[in-house]
């Protein structure tokens, strides 16, 4: 069973330590697309960010927990523009 099969719109995405990263917009292929309004500030503001399925450690209730900390996840964020 894919780790993304249970991921649904508006679920909270947290890092390995429980720090919130954003909310799910939808699953696209093998990535989770986060909502724009949960994208952060500065260079992250106003962009959809994508998280690779390989970082999903667990999906429980309304929460998607990743296997990495926020600093590691933010360094590999992918945006719509391919940045």
LUMBAFI-215856 format. One record per residue (C-alpha): residue number from 1; residue in three letters; x, y, z. Coordinates in Angstrom, 2 decimals. Example, Ala and Ser with C-alpha at 12.3 -4.5 7.8 and 13.67 -1.06 7.14 Angstrom:
REM residues 2
[pt 1,Ala,[12.30,-4.50,7.80]]
[pt 2,Ser,[13.67,-1.06,7.14]]
This chain:
REM residues 83
[pt 1,Unk,[0.00,0.00,0.00]]
[pt 2,Unk,[1.35,3.41,-0.99]]
[pt 3,Unk,[2.09,5.85,1.81]]
[pt 4,Unk,[0.07,8.42,-0.15]]
[pt 5,Unk,[-3.16,6.41,-0.44]]
[pt 6,Unk,[-4.48,7.76,2.86]]
[pt 7,Unk,[-3.40,11.38,2.33]]
[pt 8,Unk,[-6.37,13.72,1.88]]
[pt 9,Unk,[-6.97,17.40,1.27]]
[pt 10,Unk,[-6.43,19.72,4.26]]
[pt 11,Unk,[-4.50,17.19,6.36]]
[pt 12,Unk,[-1.79,18.74,8.55]]
[pt 13,Unk,[1.80,17.92,7.50]]
[pt 14,Unk,[4.36,17.82,10.32]]
[pt 15,Unk,[8.07,17.07,10.42]]
[pt 16,Unk,[9.73,14.26,12.39]]
[pt 17,Unk,[9.71,16.39,15.56]]
[pt 18,Unk,[6.08,17.48,15.23]]
[pt 19,Unk,[6.69,20.95,13.77]]
[pt 20,Unk,[3.88,21.94,11.37]]
[pt 21,Unk,[4.95,22.40,7.73]]
[pt 22,Unk,[1.62,23.12,6.10]]
[pt 23,Unk,[-1.59,21.59,4.85]]
[pt 24,Unk,[-2.20,19.20,2.00]]
[pt 25,Unk,[-3.68,20.70,-1.15]]
[pt 26,Unk,[-3.67,17.33,-2.93]]
[pt 27,Unk,[-1.51,14.40,-4.00]]
[pt 28,Unk,[0.02,14.75,-7.46]]
[pt 29,Unk,[1.80,11.65,-8.70]]
[pt 30,Unk,[4.38,10.67,-6.10]]
[pt 31,Unk,[4.36,14.03,-4.28]]
[pt 32,Unk,[2.23,15.89,-1.76]]
[pt 33,Unk,[1.29,19.38,-2.89]]
[pt 34,Unk,[0.95,21.85,-0.01]]
[pt 35,Unk,[-1.52,24.74,-0.08]]
[pt 36,Unk,[-0.15,28.15,-1.05]]
[pt 37,Unk,[-1.44,29.78,2.13]]
[pt 38,Unk,[0.68,27.39,4.21]]
[pt 39,Unk,[3.82,27.95,2.15]]
[pt 40,Unk,[5.63,30.26,4.55]]
[pt 41,Unk,[7.24,33.65,4.11]]
[pt 42,Unk,[10.01,35.23,2.08]]
[pt 43,Unk,[11.05,33.20,-0.95]]
[pt 44,Unk,[8.56,30.47,0.01]]
[pt 45,Unk,[5.54,32.79,0.05]]
[pt 46,Unk,[2.85,32.37,-2.59]]
[pt 47,Unk,[4.15,29.12,-4.07]]
[pt 48,Unk,[2.85,25.60,-3.88]]
[pt 49,Unk,[5.50,23.33,-2.42]]
[pt 50,Unk,[5.82,19.64,-3.09]]
[pt 51,Unk,[7.07,16.94,-0.73]]
[pt 52,Unk,[8.32,13.64,-2.19]]
[pt 53,Unk,[6.40,10.53,-1.07]]
[pt 54,Unk,[9.65,9.01,0.20]]
[pt 55,Unk,[9.63,11.45,3.13]]
[pt 56,Unk,[6.27,10.26,4.47]]
[pt 57,Unk,[6.84,8.23,7.64]]
[pt 58,Unk,[3.22,7.84,8.74]]
[pt 59,Unk,[-0.35,8.93,8.01]]
[pt 60,Unk,[-2.54,8.85,11.09]]
[pt 61,Unk,[-5.88,10.52,11.63]]
[pt 62,Unk,[-5.67,13.98,10.05]]
[pt 63,Unk,[-1.86,14.18,10.18]]
[pt 64,Unk,[0.94,13.31,7.77]]
[pt 65,Unk,[4.23,12.83,9.63]]
[pt 66,Unk,[7.48,13.09,7.70]]
[pt 67,Unk,[10.70,11.23,8.44]]
[pt 68,Unk,[12.88,14.38,8.34]]
[pt 69,Unk,[13.13,17.60,10.33]]
[pt 70,Unk,[11.80,20.88,8.94]]
[pt 71,Unk,[15.25,22.25,8.05]]
[pt 72,Unk,[16.03,19.21,5.89]]
[pt 73,Unk,[12.58,19.22,4.28]]
[pt 74,Unk,[12.71,22.93,3.41]]
[pt 75,Unk,[16.07,22.45,1.70]]
[pt 76,Unk,[14.51,20.00,-0.78]]
[pt 77,Unk,[11.12,21.65,-1.32]]
[pt 78,Unk,[10.10,21.64,-4.95]]
[pt 79,Unk,[7.92,24.45,-6.30]]
[pt 80,Unk,[5.59,24.74,-9.26]]
[pt 81,Unk,[8.29,26.54,-11.19]]
[pt 82,Unk,[10.69,23.63,-10.67]]
[pt 83,Unk,[12.94,25.56,-8.29]]
